[in-house]
Amino acid sequence: MGVSKIDRFLSEATAPDQDGDASLRKDQLYGLYTSWCMLNQCIPAAAGEFWSEMKTRRIRSTDSRLRMTGAAAADYILATRPALV
């Protein structure tokens, strides 16, 4: 059985946020996911499906304990902060 799209996203675009200071909020985590999907040329799951998948992995929308990393992080930051370009 192959690795799911969600598991690939979590592996490639997130890292544990041990101290919780930079944990991604709900909108940030889903936005990062959509950036990752765009870069990987795949269709993102609807928000409800995405959060259902996060719940099965015990990732909460209120305290994800994840931070962003990698190419999707750069894409997301530039997309949400155009003044940085």
PDB file of N, CA, C and O in Angstrom:
ATOM      1  N   MET A   1       0.836  -1.180   0.000  1.00  0.00           N
ATOM      2  CA  MET A   1       0.000   0.000   0.000  1.00  0.00           C
ATOM      3  C   MET A   1       0.882   1.246   0.000  1.00  0.00           C
ATOM      4  O   MET A   1       1.846   1.328   0.762  1.00  0.00           O
ATOM      5  N   GLY A   2       0.556   2.203  -0.844  1.00  0.00           N
ATOM      6  CA  GLY A   2       1.358   3.411  -0.952  1.00  0.00           C
ATOM      7  C   GLY A   2       1.058   4.409   0.159  1.00  0.00           C
ATOM      8  O   GLY A   2       0.108   4.257   0.926  1.00  0.00           O
ATOM      9  N   VAL A   3       1.889   5.417   0.215  1.00  0.00           N
ATOM     10  CA  VAL A   3       1.720   6.483   1.192  1.00  0.00           C
ATOM     11  C   VAL A   3       0.606   7.408   0.709  1.00  0.00           C
ATOM     12  O   VAL A   3       0.569   7.770  -0.467  1.00  0.00           O
ATOM     13  N   SER A   4      -0.288   7.787   1.593  1.00  0.00           N
ATOM     14  CA  SER A   4      -1.396   8.660   1.209  1.00  0.00           C
ATOM     15  C   SER A   4      -0.895  10.074   0.937  1.00  0.00           C
ATOM     16  O   SER A   4       0.180  10.473   1.384  1.00  0.00           O
ATOM     17  N   LYS A   5      -1.703  10.812   0.194  1.00  0.00           N
ATOM     18  CA  LYS A   5      -1.376  12.203  -0.127  1.00  0.00           C
ATOM     19  C   LYS A   5      -1.227  13.016   1.161  1.00  0.00           C
ATOM     20  O   LYS A   5      -0.322  13.845   1.266  1.00  0.00           O
ATOM     21  N   ILE A   6      -2.088  12.790   2.120  1.00  0.00           N
ATOM     22  CA  ILE A   6      -2.024  13.527   3.388  1.00  0.00           C
ATOM     23  C   ILE A   6      -0.739  13.194   4.138  1.00  0.00           C
ATOM     24  O   ILE A   6      -0.096  14.087   4.690  1.00  0.00           O
ATOM     25  N   ASP A   7      -0.361  11.918   4.161  1.00  0.00           N
ATOM     26  CA  ASP A   7       0.877  11.533   4.839  1.00  0.00           C
ATOM     27  C   ASP A   7       2.095  12.132   4.148  1.00  0.00           C
ATOM     28  O   ASP A   7       3.038  12.560   4.812  1.00  0.00           O
ATOM     29  N   ARG A   8       2.080  12.165   2.822  1.00  0.00           N
ATOM     30  CA  ARG A   8       3.181  12.813   2.084  1.00  0.00           C
ATOM     31  C   ARG A   8       3.256  14.288   2.437  1.00  0.00           C
ATOM     32  O   ARG A   8       4.340  14.819   2.679  1.00  0.00           O
ATOM     33  N   PHE A   9       2.103  14.953   2.466  1.00  0.00           N
ATOM     34  CA  PHE A   9       2.064  16.367   2.837  1.00  0.00           C
ATOM     35  C   PHE A   9       2.672  16.575   4.220  1.00  0.00           C
ATOM     36  O   PHE A   9       3.540  17.429   4.397  1.00  0.00           O
ATOM     37  N   LEU A  10       2.225  15.807   5.186  1.00  0.00           N
ATOM     38  CA  LEU A  10       2.730  15.964   6.547  1.00  0.00           C
ATOM     39  C   LEU A  10       4.228  15.719   6.620  1.00  0.00           C
ATOM     40  O   LEU A  10       4.937  16.414   7.347  1.00  0.00           O
ATOM     41  N   SER A  11       4.711  14.742   5.875  1.00  0.00           N
ATOM     42  CA  SER A  11       6.131  14.414   5.874  1.00  0.00           C
ATOM     43  C   SER A  11       6.980  15.485   5.196  1.00  0.00           C
ATOM     44  O   SER A  11       8.064  15.819   5.672  1.00  0.00           O
ATOM     45  N   GLU A  12       6.483  16.019   4.086  1.00  0.00           N
ATOM     46  CA  GLU A  12       7.268  16.950   3.274  1.00  0.00           C
ATOM     47  C   GLU A  12       7.115  18.417   3.664  1.00  0.00           C
ATOM     48  O   GLU A  12       8.022  19.213   3.421  1.00  0.00           O
ATOM     49  N   ALA A  13       5.996  18.786   4.258  1.00  0.00           N
ATOM     50  CA  ALA A  13       5.725  20.212   4.462  1.00  0.00           C
ATOM     51  C   ALA A  13       5.563  20.626   5.920  1.00  0.00           C
ATOM     52  O   ALA A  13       5.377  21.809   6.206  1.00  0.00           O
ATOM     53  N   THR A  14       5.631  19.675   6.841  1.00  0.00           N
ATOM     54  CA  THR A  14       5.493  20.029   8.253  1.00  0.00           C
ATOM     55  C   THR A  14       6.585  19.366   9.079  1.00  0.00           C
ATOM     56  O   THR A  14       7.203  18.384   8.668  1.00  0.00           O
ATOM     57  N   ALA A  15       6.796  19.931  10.242  1.00  0.00           N
ATOM     58  CA  ALA A  15       7.733  19.375  11.214  1.00  0.00           C
ATOM     59  C   ALA A  15       7.132  19.607  12.596  1.00  0.00           C
ATOM     60  O   ALA A  15       6.345  20.536  12.781  1.00  0.00           O
ATOM     61  N   PRO A  16       7.492  18.781  13.557  1.00  0.00           N
ATOM     62  CA  PRO A  16       6.954  18.979  14.908  1.00  0.00           C
ATOM     63  C   PRO A  16       7.371  20.334  15.481  1.00  0.00           C
ATOM     64  O   PRO A  16       8.506  20.774  15.296  1.00  0.00           O
ATOM     65  N   ASP A  17       6.458  20.976  16.163  1.00  0.00           N
ATOM     66  CA  ASP A  17       6.739  22.220  16.878  1.00  0.00           C
ATOM     67  C   ASP A  17       6.743  21.873  18.362  1.00  0.00           C
ATOM     68  O   ASP A  17       5.717  21.957  19.038  1.00  0.00           O
ATOM     69  N   GLN A  18       7.898  21.486  18.848  1.00  0.00           N
ATOM     70  CA  GLN A  18       8.018  20.945  20.202  1.00  0.00           C
ATOM     71  C   GLN A  18       7.563  21.907  21.293  1.00  0.00           C
ATOM     72  O   GLN A  18       6.877  21.499  22.230  1.00  0.00           O
ATOM     73  N   ASP A  19       7.939  23.182  21.180  1.00  0.00           N
ATOM     74  CA  ASP A  19       7.588  24.122  22.242  1.00  0.00           C
ATOM     75  C   ASP A  19       6.230  24.783  22.045  1.00  0.00           C
ATOM     76  O   ASP A  19       5.727  25.449  22.950  1.00  0.00           O
ATOM     77  N   GLY A  20       5.638  24.606  20.876  1.00  0.00           N
ATOM     78  CA  GLY A  20       4.305  25.140  20.625  1.00  0.00           C
ATOM     79  C   GLY A  20       4.258  26.610  20.279  1.00  0.00           C
ATOM     80  O   GLY A  20       3.175  27.161  20.083  1.00  0.00           O
ATOM     81  N   ASP A  21       5.417  27.266  20.199  1.00  0.00           N
ATOM     82  CA  ASP A  21       5.442  28.701  19.912  1.00  0.00           C
ATOM     83  C   ASP A  21       5.056  29.046  18.479  1.00  0.00           C
ATOM     84  O   ASP A  21       4.528  30.129  18.225  1.00  0.00           O
ATOM     85  N   ALA A  22       5.310  28.142  17.545  1.00  0.00           N
ATOM     86  CA  ALA A  22       5.052  28.436  16.129  1.00  0.00           C
ATOM     87  C   ALA A  22       4.047  27.470  15.516  1.00  0.00           C
ATOM     88  O   ALA A  22       4.039  27.277  14.300  1.00  0.00           O
ATOM     89  N   SER A  23       3.201  26.863  16.338  1.00  0.00           N
ATOM     90  CA  SER A  23       2.223  25.899  15.820  1.00  0.00           C
ATOM     91  C   SER A  23       1.283  26.561  14.828  1.00  0.00           C
ATOM     92  O   SER A  23       0.793  27.669  15.045  1.00  0.00           O
ATOM     93  N   LEU A  24       1.046  25.851  13.737  1.00  0.00           N
ATOM     94  CA  LEU A  24       0.164  26.365  12.701  1.00  0.00           C
ATOM     95  C   LEU A  24      -1.282  26.388  13.174  1.00  0.00           C
ATOM     96  O   LEU A  24      -1.769  25.442  13.794  1.00  0.00           O
ATOM     97  N   ARG A  25      -1.954  27.490  12.867  1.00  0.00           N
ATOM     98  CA  ARG A  25      -3.386  27.590  13.151  1.00  0.00           C
ATOM     99  C   ARG A  25      -4.151  26.850  12.061  1.00  0.00           C
ATOM    100  O   ARG A  25      -3.577  26.436  11.054  1.00  0.00           O
ATOM    101  N   LYS A  26      -5.442  26.693  12.275  1.00  0.00           N
ATOM    102  CA  LYS A  26      -6.300  25.941  11.356  1.00  0.00           C
ATOM    103  C   LYS A  26      -6.189  26.445   9.921  1.00  0.00           C
ATOM    104  O   LYS A  26      -5.952  25.654   9.008  1.00  0.00           O
ATOM    105  N   ASP A  27      -6.358  27.745   9.709  1.00  0.00           N
ATOM    106  CA  ASP A  27      -6.307  28.294   8.354  1.00  0.00           C
ATOM    107  C   ASP A  27      -4.915  28.176   7.744  1.00  0.00           C
ATOM    108  O   ASP A  27      -4.786  27.973   6.537  1.00  0.00           O
ATOM    109  N   GLN A  28      -3.882  28.300   8.556  1.00  0.00           N
ATOM    110  CA  GLN A  28      -2.516  28.181   8.054  1.00  0.00           C
ATOM    111  C   GLN A  28      -2.202  26.756   7.609  1.00  0.00           C
ATOM    112  O   GLN A  28      -1.580  26.555   6.566  1.00  0.00           O
ATOM    113  N   LEU A  29      -2.624  25.772   8.388  1.00  0.00           N
ATOM    114  CA  LEU A  29      -2.327  24.383   8.036  1.00  0.00           C
ATOM    115  C   LEU A  29      -3.038  23.985   6.750  1.00  0.00           C
ATOM    116  O   LEU A  29      -2.442  23.333   5.893  1.00  0.00           O
ATOM    117  N   TYR A  30      -4.290  24.365   6.603  1.00  0.00           N
ATOM    118  CA  TYR A  30      -5.005  24.036   5.365  1.00  0.00           C
ATOM    119  C   TYR A  30      -4.423  24.825   4.189  1.00  0.00           C
ATOM    120  O   TYR A  30      -4.318  24.289   3.086  1.00  0.00           O
ATOM    121  N   GLY A  31      -4.047  26.073   4.404  1.00  0.00           N
ATOM    122  CA  GLY A  31      -3.408  26.864   3.348  1.00  0.00           C
ATOM    123  C   GLY A  31      -2.084  26.256   2.911  1.00  0.00           C
ATOM    124  O   GLY A  31      -1.778  26.215   1.719  1.00  0.00           O
ATOM    125  N   LEU A  32      -1.303  25.787   3.871  1.00  0.00           N
ATOM    126  CA  LEU A  32      -0.046  25.113   3.556  1.00  0.00           C
ATOM    127  C   LEU A  32      -0.310  23.859   2.736  1.00  0.00           C
ATOM    128  O   LEU A  32       0.415  23.565   1.786  1.00  0.00           O
ATOM    129  N   TYR A  33      -1.345  23.128   3.106  1.00  0.00           N
ATOM    130  CA  TYR A  33      -1.722  21.923   2.372  1.00  0.00           C
ATOM    131  C   TYR A  33      -2.093  22.254   0.924  1.00  0.00           C
ATOM    132  O   TYR A  33      -1.673  21.553   0.004  1.00  0.00           O
ATOM    133  N   THR A  34      -2.872  23.309   0.717  1.00  0.00           N
ATOM    134  CA  THR A  34      -3.250  23.663  -0.658  1.00  0.00           C
ATOM    135  C   THR A  34      -2.033  24.116  -1.456  1.00  0.00           C
ATOM    136  O   THR A  34      -1.953  23.839  -2.653  1.00  0.00           O
ATOM    137  N   SER A  35      -1.085  24.805  -0.825  1.00  0.00           N
ATOM    138  CA  SER A  35       0.161  25.173  -1.508  1.00  0.00           C
ATOM    139  C   SER A  35       0.948  23.923  -1.884  1.00  0.00           C
ATOM    140  O   SER A  35       1.475  23.824  -2.992  1.00  0.00           O
ATOM    141  N   TRP A  36       1.025  22.975  -0.963  1.00  0.00           N
ATOM    142  CA  TRP A  36       1.736  21.727  -1.234  1.00  0.00           C
ATOM    143  C   TRP A  36       1.084  20.986  -2.398  1.00  0.00           C
ATOM    144  O   TRP A  36       1.775  20.460  -3.270  1.00  0.00           O
ATOM    145  N   CYS A  37      -0.245  20.947  -2.410  1.00  0.00           N
ATOM    146  CA  CYS A  37      -0.959  20.279  -3.506  1.00  0.00           C
ATOM    147  C   CYS A  37      -0.652  20.947  -4.842  1.00  0.00           C
ATOM    148  O   CYS A  37      -0.412  20.260  -5.835  1.00  0.00           O
ATOM    149  N   MET A  38      -0.657  22.275  -4.877  1.00  0.00           N
ATOM    150  CA  MET A  38      -0.362  22.987  -6.111  1.00  0.00           C
ATOM    151  C   MET A  38       1.043  22.634  -6.613  1.00  0.00           C
ATOM    152  O   MET A  38       1.232  22.361  -7.799  1.00  0.00           O
ATOM    153  N   LEU A  39       2.006  22.642  -5.723  1.00  0.00           N
ATOM    154  CA  LEU A  39       3.382  22.324  -6.111  1.00  0.00           C
ATOM    155  C   LEU A  39       3.530  20.881  -6.584  1.00  0.00           C
ATOM    156  O   LEU A  39       4.399  20.578  -7.402  1.00  0.00           O
ATOM    157  N   ASN A  40       2.691  20.001  -6.075  1.00  0.00           N
ATOM    158  CA  ASN A  40       2.750  18.587  -6.436  1.00  0.00           C
ATOM    159  C   ASN A  40       1.716  18.195  -7.483  1.00  0.00           C
ATOM    160  O   ASN A  40       1.521  17.015  -7.773  1.00  0.00           O
ATOM    161  N   GLN A  41       1.065  19.196  -8.037  1.00  0.00           N
ATOM    162  CA  GLN A  41       0.093  19.011  -9.117  1.00  0.00           C
ATOM    163  C   GLN A  41      -0.976  17.977  -8.766  1.00  0.00           C
ATOM    164  O   GLN A  41      -1.263  17.066  -9.542  1.00  0.00           O
ATOM    165  N   CYS A  42      -1.548  18.140  -7.590  1.00  0.00           N
ATOM    166  CA  CYS A  42      -2.657  17.271  -7.199  1.00  0.00           C
ATOM    167  C   CYS A  42      -3.803  18.130  -6.672  1.00  0.00           C
ATOM    168  O   CYS A  42      -3.595  19.255  -6.218  1.00  0.00           O
ATOM    169  N   ILE A  43      -4.979  17.599  -6.738  1.00  0.00           N
ATOM    170  CA  ILE A  43      -6.172  18.326  -6.318  1.00  0.00           C
ATOM    171  C   ILE A  43      -6.316  18.210  -4.803  1.00  0.00           C
ATOM    172  O   ILE A  43      -6.333  17.103  -4.264  1.00  0.00           O
ATOM    173  N   PRO A  44      -6.418  19.346  -4.114  1.00  0.00           N
ATOM    174  CA  PRO A  44      -6.568  19.276  -2.657  1.00  0.00           C
ATOM    175  C   PRO A  44      -7.937  18.747  -2.250  1.00  0.00           C
ATOM    176  O   PRO A  44      -8.937  18.958  -2.937  1.00  0.00           O
ATOM    177  N   ALA A  45      -7.955  18.072  -1.142  1.00  0.00           N
ATOM    178  CA  ALA A  45      -9.223  17.617  -0.559  1.00  0.00           C
ATOM    179  C   ALA A  45      -9.978  18.836  -0.044  1.00  0.00           C
ATOM    180  O   ALA A  45      -9.373  19.851   0.301  1.00  0.00           O
ATOM    181  N   ALA A  46     -11.283  18.730   0.003  1.00  0.00           N
ATOM    182  CA  ALA A  46     -12.092  19.792   0.603  1.00  0.00           C
ATOM    183  C   ALA A  46     -11.699  19.935   2.074  1.00  0.00           C
ATOM    184  O   ALA A  46     -11.196  18.992   2.685  1.00  0.00           O
ATOM    185  N   ALA A  47     -11.928  21.103   2.624  1.00  0.00           N
ATOM    186  CA  ALA A  47     -11.518  21.374   4.003  1.00  0.00           C
ATOM    187  C   ALA A  47     -12.075  20.348   4.988  1.00  0.00           C
ATOM    188  O   ALA A  47     -11.355  19.895   5.877  1.00  0.00           O
ATOM    189  N   GLY A  48     -13.334  19.981   4.843  1.00  0.00           N
ATOM    190  CA  GLY A  48     -13.931  19.002   5.759  1.00  0.00           C
ATOM    191  C   GLY A  48     -13.236  17.655   5.703  1.00  0.00           C
ATOM    192  O   GLY A  48     -12.992  17.030   6.735  1.00  0.00           O
ATOM    193  N   GLU A  49     -12.921  17.213   4.504  1.00  0.00           N
ATOM    194  CA  GLU A  49     -12.215  15.935   4.336  1.00  0.00           C
ATOM    195  C   GLU A  49     -10.804  16.030   4.905  1.00  0.00           C
ATOM    196  O   GLU A  49     -10.325  15.102   5.557  1.00  0.00           O
ATOM    197  N   PHE A  50     -10.140  17.160   4.653  1.00  0.00           N
ATOM    198  CA  PHE A  50      -8.794  17.378   5.179  1.00  0.00           C
ATOM    199  C   PHE A  50      -8.798  17.265   6.703  1.00  0.00           C
ATOM    200  O   PHE A  50      -7.966  16.564   7.280  1.00  0.00           O
ATOM    201  N   TRP A  51      -9.744  17.962   7.356  1.00  0.00           N
ATOM    202  CA  TRP A  51      -9.773  17.937   8.818  1.00  0.00           C
ATOM    203  C   TRP A  51     -10.189  16.585   9.371  1.00  0.00           C
ATOM    204  O   TRP A  51      -9.790  16.217  10.476  1.00  0.00           O
ATOM    205  N   SER A  52     -10.974  15.855   8.627  1.00  0.00           N
ATOM    206  CA  SER A  52     -11.302  14.488   9.030  1.00  0.00           C
ATOM    207  C   SER A  52     -10.038  13.632   9.032  1.00  0.00           C
ATOM    208  O   SER A  52      -9.814  12.838   9.945  1.00  0.00           O
ATOM    209  N   GLU A  53      -9.217  13.805   7.999  1.00  0.00           N
ATOM    210  CA  GLU A  53      -7.941  13.076   7.926  1.00  0.00           C
ATOM    211  C   GLU A  53      -6.997  13.506   9.047  1.00  0.00           C
ATOM    212  O   GLU A  53      -6.293  12.673   9.618  1.00  0.00           O
ATOM    213  N   MET A  54      -6.978  14.795   9.363  1.00  0.00           N
ATOM    214  CA  MET A  54      -6.124  15.274  10.454  1.00  0.00           C
ATOM    215  C   MET A  54      -6.581  14.665  11.784  1.00  0.00           C
ATOM    216  O   MET A  54      -5.761  14.289  12.621  1.00  0.00           O
ATOM    217  N   LYS A  55      -7.884  14.576  11.960  1.00  0.00           N
ATOM    218  CA  LYS A  55      -8.424  14.013  13.202  1.00  0.00           C
ATOM    219  C   LYS A  55      -7.984  12.564  13.379  1.00  0.00           C
ATOM    220  O   LYS A  55      -7.658  12.152  14.492  1.00  0.00           O
ATOM    221  N   THR A  56      -7.971  11.781  12.295  1.00  0.00           N
ATOM    222  CA  THR A  56      -7.537  10.383  12.406  1.00  0.00           C
ATOM    223  C   THR A  56      -6.064  10.281  12.775  1.00  0.00           C
ATOM    224  O   THR A  56      -5.614   9.254  13.283  1.00  0.00           O
ATOM    225  N   ARG A  57      -5.312  11.354  12.514  1.00  0.00           N
ATOM    226  CA  ARG A  57      -3.888  11.386  12.857  1.00  0.00           C
ATOM    227  C   ARG A  57      -3.638  12.132  14.171  1.00  0.00           C
ATOM    228  O   ARG A  57      -2.496  12.392  14.547  1.00  0.00           O
ATOM    229  N   ARG A  58      -4.727  12.467  14.856  1.00  0.00           N
ATOM    230  CA  ARG A  58      -4.678  13.166  16.144  1.00  0.00           C
ATOM    231  C   ARG A  58      -4.026  14.539  16.051  1.00  0.00           C
ATOM    232  O   ARG A  58      -3.333  14.979  16.968  1.00  0.00           O
ATOM    233  N   ILE A  59      -4.260  15.200  14.934  1.00  0.00           N
ATOM    234  CA  ILE A  59      -3.794  16.574  14.742  1.00  0.00           C
ATOM    235  C   ILE A  59      -5.009  17.473  14.903  1.00  0.00           C
ATOM    236  O   ILE A  59      -5.974  17.372  14.146  1.00  0.00           O
ATOM    237  N   ARG A  60      -4.955  18.345  15.890  1.00  0.00           N
ATOM    238  CA  ARG A  60      -6.099  19.201  16.203  1.00  0.00           C
ATOM    239  C   ARG A  60      -5.998  20.539  15.481  1.00  0.00           C
ATOM    240  O   ARG A  60      -4.907  21.081  15.303  1.00  0.00           O
ATOM    241  N   SER A  61      -7.131  21.057  15.076  1.00  0.00           N
ATOM    242  CA  SER A  61      -7.153  22.356  14.403  1.00  0.00           C
ATOM    243  C   SER A  61      -6.840  23.486  15.376  1.00  0.00           C
ATOM    244  O   SER A  61      -6.377  24.547  14.957  1.00  0.00           O
ATOM    245  N   THR A  62      -7.084  23.278  16.656  1.00  0.00           N
ATOM    246  CA  THR A  62      -6.842  24.320  17.652  1.00  0.00           C
ATOM    247  C   THR A  62      -5.402  24.351  18.144  1.00  0.00           C
ATOM    248  O   THR A  62      -4.946  25.383  18.637  1.00  0.00           O
ATOM    249  N   ASP A  63      -4.688  23.259  18.024  1.00  0.00           N
ATOM    250  CA  ASP A  63      -3.291  23.183  18.464  1.00  0.00           C
ATOM    251  C   ASP A  63      -2.613  22.065  17.685  1.00  0.00           C
ATOM    252  O   ASP A  63      -2.512  20.934  18.161  1.00  0.00           O
ATOM    253  N   SER A  64      -2.153  22.392  16.491  1.00  0.00           N
ATOM    254  CA  SER A  64      -1.622  21.362  15.591  1.00  0.00           C
ATOM    255  C   SER A  64      -0.295  20.777  16.056  1.00  0.00           C
ATOM    256  O   SER A  64       0.032  19.636  15.731  1.00  0.00           O
ATOM    257  N   ARG A  65       0.473  21.562  16.820  1.00  0.00           N
ATOM    258  CA  ARG A  65       1.827  21.148  17.219  1.00  0.00           C
ATOM    259  C   ARG A  65       2.717  20.886  16.005  1.00  0.00           C
ATOM    260  O   ARG A  65       3.651  20.085  16.060  1.00  0.00           O
ATOM    261  N   LEU A  66       2.403  21.586  14.896  1.00  0.00           N
ATOM    262  CA  LEU A  66       3.191  21.469  13.674  1.00  0.00           C
ATOM    263  C   LEU A  66       3.646  22.850  13.229  1.00  0.00           C
ATOM    264  O   LEU A  66       2.964  23.848  13.463  1.00  0.00           O
ATOM    265  N   ARG A  67       4.797  22.894  12.589  1.00  0.00           N
ATOM    266  CA  ARG A  67       5.266  24.118  11.941  1.00  0.00           C
ATOM    267  C   ARG A  67       5.506  23.799  10.479  1.00  0.00           C
ATOM    268  O   ARG A  67       5.625  22.631  10.107  1.00  0.00           O
ATOM    269  N   MET A  68       5.577  24.828   9.646  1.00  0.00           N
ATOM    270  CA  MET A  68       5.758  24.591   8.215  1.00  0.00           C
ATOM    271  C   MET A  68       7.234  24.526   7.863  1.00  0.00           C
ATOM    272  O   MET A  68       8.082  25.122   8.528  1.00  0.00           O
ATOM    273  N   THR A  69       7.521  23.778   6.789  1.00  0.00           N
ATOM    274  CA  THR A  69       8.885  23.650   6.305  1.00  0.00           C
ATOM    275  C   THR A  69       8.856  23.304   4.820  1.00  0.00           C
ATOM    276  O   THR A  69       7.829  22.865   4.303  1.00  0.00           O
ATOM    277  N   GLY A  70       9.970  23.500   4.141  1.00  0.00           N
ATOM    278  CA  GLY A  70      10.085  23.083   2.745  1.00  0.00           C
ATOM    279  C   GLY A  70       9.525  24.071   1.738  1.00  0.00           C
ATOM    280  O   GLY A  70       9.193  25.211   2.063  1.00  0.00           O
ATOM    281  N   ALA A  71       9.433  23.591   0.500  1.00  0.00           N
ATOM    282  CA  ALA A  71       8.998  24.425  -0.622  1.00  0.00           C
ATOM    283  C   ALA A  71       7.569  24.918  -0.451  1.00  0.00           C
ATOM    284  O   ALA A  71       7.266  26.056  -0.811  1.00  0.00           O
ATOM    285  N   ALA A  72       6.694  24.095   0.086  1.00  0.00           N
ATOM    286  CA  ALA A  72       5.305  24.519   0.285  1.00  0.00           C
ATOM    287  C   ALA A  72       5.235  25.667   1.285  1.00  0.00           C
ATOM    288  O   ALA A  72       4.386  26.549   1.156  1.00  0.00           O
ATOM    289  N   ALA A  73       6.113  25.665   2.273  1.00  0.00           N
ATOM    290  CA  ALA A  73       6.146  26.761   3.245  1.00  0.00           C
ATOM    291  C   ALA A  73       6.513  28.066   2.556  1.00  0.00           C
ATOM    292  O   ALA A  73       5.879  29.097   2.784  1.00  0.00           O
ATOM    293  N   ALA A  74       7.536  28.021   1.713  1.00  0.00           N
ATOM    294  CA  ALA A  74       7.938  29.226   0.978  1.00  0.00           C
ATOM    295  C   ALA A  74       6.809  29.710   0.083  1.00  0.00           C
ATOM    296  O   ALA A  74       6.527  30.907   0.033  1.00  0.00           O
ATOM    297  N   ASP A  75       6.164  28.795  -0.622  1.00  0.00           N
ATOM    298  CA  ASP A  75       5.056  29.156  -1.502  1.00  0.00           C
ATOM    299  C   ASP A  75       3.911  29.776  -0.704  1.00  0.00           C
ATOM    300  O   ASP A  75       3.354  30.796  -1.110  1.00  0.00           O
ATOM    301  N   TYR A  76       3.565  29.180   0.404  1.00  0.00           N
ATOM    302  CA  TYR A  76       2.468  29.686   1.235  1.00  0.00           C
ATOM    303  C   TYR A  76       2.792  31.075   1.772  1.00  0.00           C
ATOM    304  O   TYR A  76       1.947  31.969   1.728  1.00  0.00           O
ATOM    305  N   ILE A  77       3.996  31.260   2.272  1.00  0.00           N
ATOM    306  CA  ILE A  77       4.383  32.562   2.826  1.00  0.00           C
ATOM    307  C   ILE A  77       4.328  33.639   1.750  1.00  0.00           C
ATOM    308  O   ILE A  77       3.794  34.723   1.987  1.00  0.00           O
ATOM    309  N   LEU A  78       4.869  33.356   0.580  1.00  0.00           N
ATOM    310  CA  LEU A  78       4.850  34.344  -0.500  1.00  0.00           C
ATOM    311  C   LEU A  78       3.434  34.621  -0.992  1.00  0.00           C
ATOM    312  O   LEU A  78       3.125  35.751  -1.371  1.00  0.00           O
ATOM    313  N   ALA A  79       2.578  33.616  -0.992  1.00  0.00           N
ATOM    314  CA  ALA A  79       1.194  33.808  -1.435  1.00  0.00           C
ATOM    315  C   ALA A  79       0.383  34.629  -0.432  1.00  0.00           C
ATOM    316  O   ALA A  79      -0.522  35.367  -0.822  1.00  0.00           O
ATOM    317  N   THR A  80       0.700  34.506   0.835  1.00  0.00           N
ATOM    318  CA  THR A  80      -0.078  35.210   1.852  1.00  0.00           C
ATOM    319  C   THR A  80       0.550  36.532   2.276  1.00  0.00           C
ATOM    320  O   THR A  80      -0.089  37.333   2.959  1.00  0.00           O
ATOM    321  N   ARG A  81       1.768  36.759   1.884  1.00  0.00           N
ATOM    322  CA  ARG A  81       2.474  38.005   2.214  1.00  0.00           C
ATOM    323  C   ARG A  81       3.127  38.588   0.959  1.00  0.00           C
ATOM    324  O   ARG A  81       4.354  38.618   0.868  1.00  0.00           O
ATOM    325  N   PRO A  82       2.332  39.053  -0.011  1.00  0.00           N
ATOM    326  CA  PRO A  82       2.899  39.531  -1.278  1.00  0.00           C
ATOM    327  C   PRO A  82       3.852  40.711  -1.111  1.00  0.00           C
ATOM    328  O   PRO A  82       4.676  40.957  -1.993  1.00  0.00           O
ATOM    329  N   ALA A  83       3.762  41.438  -0.016  1.00  0.00           N
ATOM    330  CA  ALA A  83       4.672  42.562   0.207  1.00  0.00           C
ATOM    331  C   ALA A  83       6.116  42.099   0.391  1.00  0.00           C
ATOM    332  O   ALA A  83       7.044  42.897   0.264  1.00  0.00           O
ATOM    333  N   LEU A  84       6.306  40.827   0.687  1.00  0.00           N
ATOM    334  CA  LEU A  84       7.662  40.298   0.872  1.00  0.00           C
ATOM    335  C   LEU A  84       8.398  40.096  -0.444  1.00  0.00           C
ATOM    336  O   LEU A  84       9.621  39.965  -0.464  1.00  0.00           O
ATOM    337  N   VAL A  85       7.651  40.071  -1.537  1.00  0.00           N
ATOM    338  CA  VAL A  85       8.265  39.796  -2.844  1.00  0.00           C
ATOM    339  C   VAL A  85       8.918  41.033  -3.378  1.00  0.00           C
ATOM    340  O   VAL A  85       9.490  41.007  -4.468  1.00  0.00           O
TER     341      VAL A  85
END
